[in-house]
Amino acid sequence: MTVLAPDHQRILGVLDERQPAGKGPLKAREIAVDLGLGTTAAKVEGVRSKARRLAERGWLLQETSGMFSAGRRPVAVPGAAPSA
């Protein structure tokens, strides 16, 4: 996880803490609050943007409702042989 920027690591940390406790996914606003950023639109949108980027890259899962949860999904690597 050290390959990620510190802000991205903090978002993953918030979501990873919830998983063992059996808690469900979070909205970007809830992640922002847990990070101590508050609920201003700019802060929430910044968290949402970073969380979406993490989901696109397979670091976490994004629900259809726009909520985020810990977990990894396989991501295709260009030029890599498909696994069988």
Secondary structure, 3 states (H helix, E strand, C coil): CCCCCHHHHHHHHHHHHHCCCCCCCECHHHHHHHCCCCCCHHHHHHHHHHHHHHHHCCCEEECCCCCEEECCCCCCCCCCCCCC
